[in-house]
Structure formats: C-alpha cells, structure tokens
Amino acid sequence: MNRSKGFLLVLVAIFAYLSWQLVVPFLQYVLGALLLAFVLYPLQRRLERVSSPTIAAFALVALAVVGFIVPVVLVAVVIADDAADILATVDPQDLRIADLEAWIEAEIGVDVDVTETIAGSAEQIGTVIVEQTTAWFGLFTHTLIGFGLALFVLYYLLKEGDQLMEWIRDRTPLPSDVQDDFYGELDEVMWAVLAGHVLIAIIEGVIAGLGLFATGIPNAAFWTFVMVILSLVPLIGAFLVWGPAVVYLLATGEPLLAIALAIYSAIVVGVADDYLRPIVVDRYADLSPAIIILGVLGGIYAFGIMGLFFGPVIIGALIATINVFDEHYDRLGDDGEPT
C-alpha cells in the first residue's frame, strides 16, 4: 500500500467515525426508517410505473404515517392508560401498612412510620421531577426531531433507493453475480425475520390477547402488548402472560374461564409456533429459534427497541455472508475478480 492509498483510508476512517457520531443520537429513528423503507420499497417500484418517484415516495410516507406511526402512537396511549390503571388499582389498605409497622417494631425494636416515610419520599420525588422538567422537555423535543428525521430519511430512501443500491454495488469489490447472491440472501433473511417472526408474533399476541379480553382479565390491552413483545422469543413467548392469567382466574374463583383460557391459549401458541412460523420462515430463510432468541435479546441491549428486529437480522446476515463466502471463495482472485 502506497502513501496515497493509506492517506485516503485514514480519511475514510476519520469521516466514517465522525458520521457515525452524528447518526448515534438518532439511531433508533434511522433504523426505523430503514425498516419501513425495506417493507415499502416493493410498493415504491410498482407505483413508479404509473407516477414519478417523488409522488410515489411522498404517498408511501403518508401511508407509513397513517398505517404505522399513528397506530403505534394510539396503542402506546392505550398501553400507558392501562399501566396507569394498574398502579391506580393498588389499594393502600391491601398493603396492611399497620401490620408492617408492628412487625418491624416487634422484630427490631424500632418504631417506624411507613406512611410518613413514603410521603416524605414522594415529596422528594416530586422535587426531582420538577427539577427535571428541562430534561423532559429536551426528551420531547428530541423525539419530535427524531420522528421528523425518520420521515425525511424514509422519503429519500424510497425516492433514491435505486441510485443508492447502484452506488453501493459499484463500490463493492465483488462480481455482479456474487453481489446478486449476497443481496438475495440478505433479502431472504430480512423477510424471514419480518414475516416469519415479527408478523407471527403480532398475530400470536393479538389472538392470545382476545382470550384475555373474553375472560375478563383486567388491563387486557396492556398485557396483549406484552404478549406481542414476548412472542418474538420462540417457544416461551406469550405463556409468560397467559399462564399467570390462568392462575389469576383460578384464584378469583373462575375455574371454567381458567380452563377455557388455558386451552385456547395453548392452541393459539401451538398453531403459531408449530405450523404458521415454520411455513412462513421456510418460504424465505431457515433461521433457528436460537438465532432469533439471541438476536432479540442481544439486539435490545445493543440497539434498543429496534434491536427486536435488527438483532436477528444481523446474525442472519452473518450466516448469509458466510454462505456466500463459502460458495464463491474458490473462484475469486486476490483482487475480488473471478479467477
């Protein structure tokens, strides 16, 4: 490597690092825009046959707002309301504070006023909240800017997606057929995760949630959302919610409802995991449940909420890259061209 090439590589590394620092504050929103762009891109290609790329991209951004963002916000409001109801239903009398104070005094000989202590703590918490008003306002502003950025990124990814892919392909030192195999594998992995796991998790969680509504489980909307998230983890998933719900019905004197919920939920989970998930996944790419579990859990730690989607995709992409590497390695020369 000569000095000119080395200098350019150093510049690339420096500007890549600085660009990454610019993206990190809004990484969740950029990843969300990438995810929506991938889902909507086939529609963009079809709409471009009858309209300009600008009009098609604008229409799909509007569709994303109406079909994805607004429902997510509404669901978040319902879930927050249910969570507030759960906290509001806690009766101080059920906590038996007087018995707790008597037990503490009998055991350690200290007279404790739990109510006064809690009240004092509440005042301190209130003071902290007031002091953090600026931070909350900053978070709200950051969220608005992030959503706006996501919509702009989505618009340009849809409008200029072809040019972007062409630019990437031109600068990738691999033959065209190898790139075709590589991007084809990545496409299959993305759809396997989205359709075979995310979509199935949503279906499984919602249908299982209908059982909660039908049997009168309190705050069913909140627990349905929890089941959708948990259903992203194969095999375990929604059972962590509907199992305790069955116990709750038994404890409240509703054995028939408990049995009905147990049978209904077991069938829903069984059908989704044993039939729907394999059918959809096998249509695209064969991803082991271990990959999904590791990708989901590790993705949350690495990328936050968007890691639920991109975690399994990253591991699947690694496997796809290894497969392409193994398939074409022998015929590629040192310069990346076929030998």
N, C-alpha and C positions, 0 to 999 in steps of 0.2 A: 504494500500500500504506500503510495507516494504522499507527500505532504499536503497536496491539494485535496486529495480524497479524504485524508484524515481531518483536515480543517473543516471540510463540508460535513463530515459525520459528526464532529463536535458541535457544529452549529445546529444540525438537525436534533441532536440530543438535547441541547440547551433549550431550543424553541419548543420542542416536544414537551419538556418538563414544565416550562412556563405556561404552555397552552393547557396542560393537564391541571395546573393550579387554577386556571381560570374556569375550568369545567367543574372541578370538585364541588364548589359551593352549590351548584345546581345539578349535581349528578343524577339525583332521583328523577328530576323532570326531564333531563336529556334522555335517560334510559326509557322513561315512559313514552317519550316522543318516538324513539326508535322502535319500541314495541308496537305502538299504534301504526307507525309507518309500514312496518312489515306486514301487519294484518290488512291494511287498507291498500297496499301497493297493487295487488291484482285488480282491484276496482279502478284504481288510477289508470292502469293500462287500458282497461275497457272503455272508460269514459273519454280517454284521449282520442278514441276512434271517432267520436261524434262531437267533440268540443276541444278547445285549446287546453294545454297543460295547466295554465293559470286558473281557468274556470273549474276544471276538474279538481285541482288541488284545493281550491277555496271551498268547493262543495263538500269535499270529504272532510275538511277541517270542521265545517259546520256540522257534518254528520257525527264527527267524533265528539264535539261539544254536546250535542243533543243525545247521542246514543251511548256515550261512555262517561263523560265527565259529570254531566248533570245527574244521571242515575247514581253514580258513586257518591256525589255530594249528598243527595237525598237519603241514600242508605246510611251514610255516616251520621246524618242528623237523627235518623230513627234509632240507630245504634246508641248514639250518645244519650238520647232521651231514655232509652231502656236502661242504660247503665246508671243514669241519674235516678231512675225509679228504683233500681236495686239498692242503691245507697239510701234512698228515702224510706224504704220499707224496713230498715233496721230500727227496731223499737228499743229505746234505751232501757225500758223495763225488762226486756228479754235478756239484757246483758247482766242483770242481777248485780248491779254495782254495790249495793249494800252488803250482799253476801261476800263479794270480793274484798271489800274493805275489812269485814270481820275476819275473813280468813287470813289476810295479810297481818292484821293485828295479833291474831292468835298464834301465827307461826313465827313471826319475827319480832313481835312486841312493839311495832311501830304504828302509830295512829296516822293513817293516810286518808286524805280526802280526794278520792279519784275524780269526782265531778269537778272540783275546783282546779285540780291539776290539768284536766282535759280542757277546761275553759281557758286557763292561762295559756296552754299550748295553742289553742285556737286563736287567741289574741295575737300571739307571736307569729303564727302562720299568716294571719290577716295582714300584719305589718309587713311581712316579707312579700306577700302578694302585691301590696300597694307599692312597695319599693321596686318590684319587678315589672311595673306597668310598662316602662320603656322597653324592656326586653320582650314583653308580649307583643307590643306594637311593632317592634322590629321583626319578630317572627311572622306576624300577619303580613307585613309589607313584603318580606322575603317570599312568602307563599304566593302572594299575588304576582310578584315579578316572575317567580318560577313557573307558574301556570301560563303567564303570557309568553315566556321564553319557550316553553314546551309547544305552544301552538305555532309560534314562528318556525321553530325547528321542524315540526311536523309538516308545515306547509312547504318548506323548501326541500325537505326530503322527498315529498311526494312529487313536487314540480320538477325537481332536478335530480331525481333518483337515477335515471338512466345515465346522465352525464357523470354522476358520482361513481357509479359502478364501472363505467368505461374508464374513468381516470384511475381507479384502483387496479383494474385489470391491466392497463397499460404499464403500470409501475410495479407490477408483481412479476418477479423474475421466474415465471413458470410458463410452460407451453399452454396454449389455449385449451387443449383437451384436458390437461391436468387441472387447470383452473375450473373448467366445467364440472369435473368430478368433485372438486373440493367444495365449490359453492353449492352444488347439488346436494352433497352430504350435509352441509350446514343448513340448507333449506329444510331437509327432511328432519333434522334434529329440532329445529325451531317449531315446526308444525307438530312434531311428536309431543313436545312439551306443552304447547298451547292447546292443541286439540285433545291429545291423549291424557293429559294430566290436569291442566288448568280447567278446561271445559268440563271434563268429567267430575272434577272436584266441585265445581259450581253446581252442576246437575245433582250430584250426590248430596251436597249440603242442603240445597234448596228442597229437594224431595224429602230428605230426612227432617228438615225443618217443618214441613207440612204436618208431619206426625206430632211435633211439639205443639203446634197451633191446635190440631184436632183434639189432643188430650188435655189441653188447658194448662200447659206448662207456663209459668209466669215469664214475662220478658222473652217470648219466643223469638222475636226478631233479632235480638242481640245474640242469643245462643245459636240461631241459624247462621249468622255471620261467622261466629266462632267455628262452627262445623265446616263451613266452606273453607276456611283457612286450614283447619286441621286435616281436611280431606286431601289437601295437597301432599300429605305424608301417607304413602300407601300402607295398607294393612291395618294401621292403628286408627288414624283419622277421626271420623265422626263419633266413634264409640266412646271417646273421652267425654262427650257431651250427652249422647242419648243413653249411655249406660247409667250415669248418675241420675238422669231424668227418670229412668225406670225405678230406681231405688227411691227417688222422691215420691213418686206416685204410690209405691207400696207403703212408704212411711206415712203418707197422708190418707191412708185408707181407701185407695183406689186400685185394688188388685187387678180388676178386669182391664182397666185402662193401661196399667203397667204391662200386663201380658200382651195386649194389643200393640202397644208401642214397641216392645221388645221384638215381637215377631215382624212387624212392619219394618223397623229399622234394620234388623238383621237381613231381611230380604233385599232391601234397598242397597245396603252396603255390599252384600254378596253379589248382587247382579252387576253393580257398577265395577267392583274390583275383579270379578271372575269372568265377566262377559264384555261389558262395554269398554273398559280400559284396554284389554288386550286387542280387541277388534280395531279400535282407533289407532293405538300405538303401532300395531303391526302394519298398518297401512302406510306408515311413514318410516319410522326407525325403531329398532328394538332397543329400548332403554330399560336396564334392570331397575327394579324398585330400590336397590341400594344406591344407584346413581341419583335417583330422584330424592331420596331421603337426605343423602349427603349434600346434594346441590341445594335443596330447600333450606336446610338448617345452616349450612355454611354460607349460603348466599345472603341470608338475613343478616348475619354478622358482618359480612363484607360489604354489602351494598344496601342494607336497609330493606324496606318493604319491597323494592323492585328485585331484590335477590330471590324472592319467591319464584320469579320467572327466569331470571338470568343465571341463577346458580346452576340448575340442571342443564341449561343450555351450554354453559361454559365447559362443564365436564363432558357433555355430549360432543361439543366441538373438538375437545382434545382427542376423544376417541376417533372422531371422523378424520381429524388431521393425521393421526397415526395410521389409519386405514389407507388413506390416500398416499401417504409416505411409503408405506409398505408395498402398495400396488405399483407405484411408478418409480421406485428408487433405482432399480437396476438399469433403467433406460435413460436416466438423467445424467448428464455430464457435470463436471465441476462448475460450469457456468450456468446451470439450470436448463440448458437446452438438451433435447434428446440426443443420445449418442448413436 
